[in-house]
């Protein structure tokens, strides 16, 4: 199976806020699974899971990190990078 790359025009990204915005992806697509309270990638693997109003990301690198305010974009750039995770008005 070919690896999905950021050069693909239909890529999507998941952004989560900690002390700043972190970009995860690219993904072919993302879905939200209500049972597991998780965003799933195109292979059905969890990308981020919410518990007690905070999001966590699987993997040793992200162990202990908590995130908020998920945003999904089709751009390599966050639409409001200076928002600090607060909703843009």
Long-range contacts (C-beta under 8 A, 24 or more apart in sequence): 4-28, 4-42, 6-76, 10-74, 11-74, 12-72, 12-73, 12-74, 13-72, 13-73, 13-74, 13-75, 13-76, 14-39, 14-47, 14-48, 14-70, 14-71, 14-72, 15-70, 15-71, 15-72, 15-73, 15-78, 16-48, 16-55, 16-57, 16-67, 16-68, 16-69, 16-70, 16-71, 17-67, 17-68, 17-69, 17-84, 17-85, 18-65, 18-66, 18-67, 18-68, 20-84, 21-71, 21-78, 21-81, 21-85, 22-67, 23-76, 23-78, 24-48, 24-57, 30-72, 39-70
